[in-house]
Amino acid sequence: MRIDYLIIGQGLAGSILAEHCLMAGLSIKVVSEVNASSSSMVAGGLYNPVTGRKMVKTWNADNLFNYLTPFYQNLESQLKEQFLNEIPIYRPFLDFEAQNEWMGKSSEGSFDNFVQEVYTGSAFDELQDHYGGILLKNSGYLDTRHFVTVYHEKLRKKKLLIEEHFDHSLVEHSEDGIVYKGIKAKALLFCEGTAVRDNPFFNWLPFRPVKGEILTIETSHIPRVIYNRGVFVIGKKNARCTVGATYDHNDLSLDATEKAKNELKEKLKKLINFDFKVVEHRVGIRPATKDRRPIIGVHPTLKHMYIFNGLGAKGVSLAPFYAKQLVDHLTAGAKLDNEINIERYFSLF
């Protein structure tokens, strides 16, 4: 069997890269085993244009956010499913100093595409937002579990999915590509997430996995917007909300911890004024990197091996734009952005 590309991994990154390959008219197969604990199956899926304690515009926001919404919407239309939820995010100020700092910053005009309204006093009775906050637009969350599940079914129906563990030792190299179990492809595209640690071709890269724990709470109050200060609170159906997330570089087990649960509960109590009950506690490991940027591009010596990984906690916003960039690179030689190009780490090989 001859195809253009063999994609390894069908989490968020692999699904979105596969879709861009198909959009470009490329022939593909995807090798993936079901992994219920992958970060794509657990993640809150937030896409947020203004991040961090200092409320700065997220890196490359203008490019990323202009592209992601139409991409997901077109895919929803194609699959006849709904997984993108466009919801304003409300970010309360911590104090007057933060409020003043923001007022000076926002006068620059570079935030106009992402800020819906600025409040100098409390905007929501159910919150402890005494100093006001900013209400963001072009924001929301992707139901990553539903998205990956639905895309899995699309690939399966089109007979593009091989549901098994990928065995790196069975890869055969040739002058014009690779052969794997009788499949001949121009190249392998690795989208394995944290499983990259077991990839003999790319395990030298400086990945820094991050454990994230999230809670599902039950409450009589369902937010009309997403709250985000210290923790995010996303209203869901059936009187439930998703609350997250923790960041732990040291404990990379898949065990849910009381420490993380208590941390999230304490931060939540400092944000909201309504009662809640924890009904679920989940864990995932994010494929983050040392410099918090994705790692994308071709292996330094094996020219038929590519990686698309390291999207970390911002995969929902990063994956569409950079999947398109990688496919443009593969098909037309388009340049990869320096900040995400694997070449920045060639000295480690």
C-alpha positions as CSV (number, residue, x, y, z in Angstrom):
1,M,0.0,0.0,0.0
2,R,1.3,3.4,-1.0
3,I,0.2,6.6,0.8
4,D,1.6,10.1,1.3
5,Y,1.9,10.1,5.1
6,L,1.6,7.8,8.0
7,I,0.5,9.7,11.1
8,I,1.2,8.2,14.5
9,G,-1.2,9.2,17.3
10,Q,-4.8,10.4,17.2
11,G,-5.2,12.7,20.1
12,L,-6.0,16.4,19.5
13,A,-2.8,17.0,17.6
14,G,-2.9,13.9,15.4
15,S,-6.6,14.4,14.6
16,I,-6.1,18.0,13.5
17,L,-3.0,17.2,11.5
18,A,-4.8,14.4,9.8
19,E,-7.7,16.7,8.8
20,H,-5.3,19.2,7.3
21,C,-3.6,16.5,5.3
22,L,-7.0,15.4,3.9
23,M,-7.9,19.0,3.2
24,A,-4.7,19.3,1.1
25,G,-5.7,16.1,-0.9
26,L,-3.1,13.9,0.7
27,S,-3.5,10.2,1.3
28,I,-2.9,9.1,4.9
29,K,-3.3,6.4,7.4
30,V,-3.4,7.0,11.2
31,V,-1.9,4.5,13.7
32,S,-3.3,4.9,17.2
33,E,-4.3,2.9,20.2
34,V,-7.1,4.1,22.5
35,N,-5.7,6.0,25.5
36,A,-8.4,7.1,27.9
37,S,-5.8,8.9,30.1
38,S,-4.3,11.0,27.3
39,S,-4.4,14.8,27.8
40,S,-6.8,15.1,24.9
41,M,-9.4,13.0,26.7
42,V,-9.1,14.8,30.0
43,A,-8.3,18.5,29.1
44,G,-10.7,21.4,29.8
45,G,-10.1,22.5,26.3
46,L,-10.0,26.2,27.0
47,Y,-8.9,28.7,24.3
48,N,-8.1,32.0,25.9
49,P,-6.5,35.0,24.2
50,V,-5.4,36.8,27.4
51,T,-3.4,34.6,29.8
52,G,-1.2,34.6,32.9
53,R,-1.3,36.6,36.1
54,K,-0.3,39.8,34.2
55,M,-3.1,39.3,31.7
56,V,-1.0,39.5,28.5
57,K,-2.0,38.5,25.0
58,T,-1.2,34.9,24.5
59,W,1.7,34.2,22.2
60,N,0.9,34.6,18.5
61,A,-2.8,35.2,19.4
62,D,-3.8,37.2,16.3
63,N,-2.7,34.4,13.9
64,L,-3.9,31.5,16.1
65,F,-7.4,32.9,17.0
66,N,-8.2,34.2,13.5
67,Y,-7.7,30.7,12.2
68,L,-9.1,28.3,14.9
69,T,-12.7,29.3,15.0
70,P,-13.5,28.9,11.2
71,F,-11.5,25.7,11.2
72,Y,-13.5,24.0,14.0
73,Q,-16.8,25.4,12.7
74,N,-16.1,23.9,9.3
75,L,-15.3,20.6,10.8
76,E,-18.5,20.7,12.9
77,S,-20.5,21.3,9.8
78,Q,-18.7,18.4,8.0
79,L,-19.1,16.0,10.8
80,K,-22.6,17.2,11.9
81,E,-21.5,17.4,15.5
82,Q,-21.0,20.2,18.0
83,F,-17.8,20.4,20.0
84,L,-16.7,24.1,19.8
85,N,-18.3,26.3,22.5
86,E,-17.8,30.0,21.9
87,I,-18.2,31.6,25.3
88,P,-16.8,34.8,26.8
89,I,-14.2,34.4,29.5
90,Y,-14.3,36.7,32.5
91,R,-11.0,37.5,34.2
92,P,-11.5,39.3,37.5
93,F,-8.8,41.7,38.6
94,L,-6.9,40.7,41.8
95,D,-6.6,44.3,43.1
96,F,-6.6,48.0,42.2
97,E,-3.0,47.7,41.0
98,A,-4.0,45.0,38.5
99,Q,-7.0,47.1,37.4
100,N,-4.8,50.2,36.8
101,E,-2.1,48.2,35.0
102,W,-4.7,46.8,32.7
103,M,-6.3,50.2,32.0
104,G,-2.9,51.5,30.8
105,K,-2.2,48.4,28.8
106,S,-5.6,48.2,27.1
107,S,-5.2,51.7,25.6
108,E,-2.6,50.3,23.2
109,G,-5.4,49.0,21.0
110,S,-3.8,45.6,20.4
111,F,-6.4,43.9,22.6
112,D,-9.4,45.3,20.7
113,N,-10.1,42.0,18.9
114,F,-10.3,40.1,22.2
115,V,-11.8,42.4,24.8
116,Q,-15.6,42.7,24.9
117,E,-16.0,44.8,28.0
118,V,-13.9,46.2,31.0
119,Y,-15.5,46.4,34.4
120,T,-14.1,48.6,37.2
121,G,-16.5,47.2,39.7
122,S,-18.1,43.8,40.4
123,A,-19.8,42.4,37.3
124,F,-21.2,39.1,38.7
125,D,-22.8,38.7,42.1
126,E,-21.8,35.1,42.3
127,L,-18.1,36.0,42.1
128,Q,-15.6,37.7,44.4
129,D,-14.6,40.3,41.8
130,H,-14.6,43.4,43.9
131,Y,-12.2,45.2,41.5
132,G,-14.0,44.3,38.3
133,G,-12.3,42.5,35.5
134,I,-12.2,42.0,31.7
135,L,-14.8,40.1,29.6
136,L,-13.0,38.5,26.7
137,K,-14.4,37.5,23.3
138,N,-13.1,35.1,20.6
139,S,-12.7,32.7,23.5
140,G,-14.4,29.5,24.8
141,Y,-13.6,25.8,25.0
142,L,-13.4,22.8,22.8
143,D,-14.9,19.5,24.1
144,T,-11.7,17.7,23.4
145,R,-13.0,14.2,24.4
146,H,-16.0,14.5,22.1
147,F,-13.9,16.0,19.3
148,V,-11.3,13.2,19.4
149,T,-14.0,10.5,19.7
150,V,-16.0,11.9,16.7
151,Y,-12.9,12.2,14.6
152,H,-11.8,8.7,15.5
153,E,-15.1,7.5,14.0
154,K,-14.6,9.5,10.8
155,L,-11.2,7.9,10.3
156,R,-12.5,4.5,11.1
157,K,-15.4,4.7,8.6
158,K,-13.1,5.9,5.9
159,K,-10.7,3.0,6.7
160,L,-7.9,5.4,7.5
161,L,-7.4,4.2,11.1
162,I,-5.1,1.4,12.2
163,E,-6.1,0.7,15.9
164,E,-2.9,-0.7,17.4
165,H,0.3,0.2,19.2
166,F,2.9,1.6,16.9
167,D,6.2,-0.4,16.9
168,H,9.1,1.9,16.1
169,S,11.4,-1.1,15.6
170,L,9.5,-2.2,12.5
171,V,10.1,1.0,10.6
172,E,12.2,0.4,7.4
173,H,14.0,3.2,5.7
174,S,14.4,3.7,2.0
175,E,15.6,6.5,-0.3
176,D,12.1,7.9,-1.0
177,G,10.4,7.2,2.3
178,I,9.6,4.5,4.9
179,V,7.9,1.2,5.0
180,Y,5.9,0.0,8.0
181,K,4.0,-3.3,8.0
182,G,3.6,-3.2,4.2
183,I,2.6,0.4,4.1
184,K,4.9,2.6,2.1
185,A,4.8,6.4,2.9
186,K,6.8,9.5,2.0
187,A,7.2,10.1,5.7
188,L,6.1,9.4,9.3
189,L,4.4,12.2,11.1
190,F,4.7,11.6,14.9
191,C,1.9,13.1,17.1
192,E,2.3,10.9,20.1
193,G,2.0,13.4,22.9
194,T,3.8,12.3,26.0
195,A,4.5,8.9,24.5
196,V,7.3,10.6,22.6
197,R,9.5,9.5,25.5
198,D,9.4,6.0,24.0
199,N,10.1,7.2,20.5
200,P,13.8,6.3,19.7
201,F,13.9,8.9,16.9
202,F,12.8,11.9,19.0
203,N,13.3,11.1,22.6
204,W,16.4,13.4,22.8
205,L,14.2,16.5,22.6
206,P,13.6,18.6,25.8
207,F,10.0,17.7,26.6
208,R,8.8,18.7,30.0
209,P,5.5,16.8,30.6
210,V,3.1,18.5,33.0
211,K,0.5,16.6,35.1
212,G,-2.9,18.3,35.2
213,E,-5.8,17.5,37.4
214,I,-9.3,18.8,36.9
215,L,-12.6,18.5,38.9
216,T,-16.2,18.2,38.0
217,I,-18.4,19.9,40.5
218,E,-22.2,19.9,41.0
219,T,-23.8,23.2,41.8
220,S,-27.2,25.0,41.6
221,H,-25.5,27.8,39.7
222,I,-24.3,27.4,36.1
223,P,-22.1,30.2,34.8
224,R,-23.2,32.2,31.7
225,V,-19.5,32.9,31.0
226,I,-16.2,31.1,31.8
227,Y,-14.6,32.3,35.0
228,N,-10.9,32.4,35.1
229,R,-8.7,33.5,38.0
230,G,-6.4,31.0,39.6
231,V,-8.7,28.3,38.3
232,F,-11.1,28.2,35.3
233,V,-14.8,27.3,35.8
234,I,-16.7,26.1,32.7
235,G,-20.5,25.6,33.0
236,K,-21.7,22.3,31.5
237,K,-25.0,20.4,31.3
238,N,-26.8,18.7,34.2
239,A,-25.9,21.4,36.8
240,R,-22.2,20.6,36.5
241,C,-19.0,22.6,35.9
242,T,-15.5,21.7,35.0
243,V,-12.8,23.3,37.3
244,G,-9.1,23.2,36.5
245,A,-6.3,22.9,36.4
246,T,-3.2,22.1,38.3
247,Y,0.4,22.0,36.9
248,D,2.9,19.5,38.3
249,H,6.2,18.8,36.7
250,N,7.4,16.4,39.4
251,D,4.6,13.8,39.9
252,L,3.8,12.4,36.5
253,S,1.7,9.5,37.7
254,L,-1.9,9.1,36.6
255,D,-3.0,9.0,40.2
256,A,-5.5,11.7,41.3
257,T,-4.2,13.4,44.4
258,E,-5.9,14.9,47.4
259,K,-3.3,17.7,47.3
260,A,-4.4,18.8,43.8
261,K,-8.1,18.4,44.7
262,N,-7.6,20.6,47.8
263,E,-5.6,23.2,45.8
264,L,-8.4,23.5,43.2
265,K,-11.1,23.7,45.9
266,E,-9.3,26.4,47.8
267,K,-8.7,28.5,44.7
268,L,-12.3,28.0,43.7
269,K,-13.6,29.2,47.1
270,K,-11.6,32.4,46.6
271,L,-13.3,33.0,43.3
272,I,-17.0,32.1,43.7
273,N,-19.8,32.8,46.2
274,F,-21.9,29.7,45.6
275,D,-21.8,26.2,47.1
276,F,-20.5,23.1,45.2
277,K,-19.8,19.4,45.5
278,V,-17.0,17.6,43.8
279,V,-18.4,14.6,41.8
280,E,-15.4,13.7,39.6
281,H,-11.6,14.0,39.7
282,R,-9.6,13.3,36.5
283,V,-5.9,13.3,35.5
284,G,-4.0,13.9,32.3
285,I,-0.3,14.5,31.3
286,R,0.3,17.4,29.0
287,P,3.1,17.1,26.3
288,A,4.7,20.4,27.2
289,T,8.2,21.6,26.3
290,K,11.1,23.4,28.1
291,D,10.4,26.7,26.3
292,R,6.6,26.3,26.2
293,R,6.5,26.2,22.4
294,P,5.6,23.3,20.2
295,I,8.2,21.2,18.5
296,I,7.5,20.8,14.8
297,G,9.6,19.7,11.8
298,V,11.9,17.1,10.4
299,H,14.5,15.0,12.2
300,P,18.1,16.3,11.8
301,T,19.3,13.2,9.9
302,L,16.3,11.1,9.1
303,K,14.5,13.1,6.4
304,H,11.4,11.0,6.3
305,M,10.6,11.5,10.0
306,Y,8.6,14.5,11.2
307,I,7.3,15.5,14.6
308,F,4.2,17.6,15.6
309,N,4.2,17.7,19.4
310,G,4.7,19.8,22.5
311,L,1.4,21.7,22.3
312,G,1.0,21.6,26.1
313,A,-2.0,23.3,27.7
314,K,-2.8,25.4,24.6
315,G,-3.3,22.7,22.1
316,V,-6.8,23.8,21.1
317,S,-5.5,27.1,19.9
318,L,-2.1,26.0,18.6
319,A,-2.9,22.8,16.7
320,P,-5.0,24.2,13.8
321,F,-2.7,27.0,12.7
322,Y,0.5,25.0,13.0
323,A,-1.0,21.9,11.4
324,K,-1.7,24.0,8.4
325,Q,1.8,25.4,8.5
326,L,3.3,21.9,8.6
327,V,1.2,20.7,5.8
328,D,2.1,23.8,3.7
329,H,5.7,23.0,4.5
330,L,5.4,19.4,3.4
331,T,3.5,20.2,0.2
332,A,5.0,23.5,-0.9
333,G,8.2,24.0,1.2
334,A,6.6,26.8,3.2
335,K,8.8,28.0,6.1
336,L,8.1,26.9,9.6
337,D,8.1,29.7,12.3
338,N,11.4,29.8,14.1
339,E,9.7,29.7,17.5
340,I,8.3,26.2,16.8
341,N,10.8,24.8,14.4
342,I,12.6,21.7,15.7
343,E,15.9,23.1,14.3
344,R,16.2,25.2,17.5
345,Y,17.1,22.0,19.3
346,F,19.4,20.3,16.7
347,S,22.4,21.1,18.9
348,L,21.0,18.5,21.5
349,F,21.0,15.7,19.0
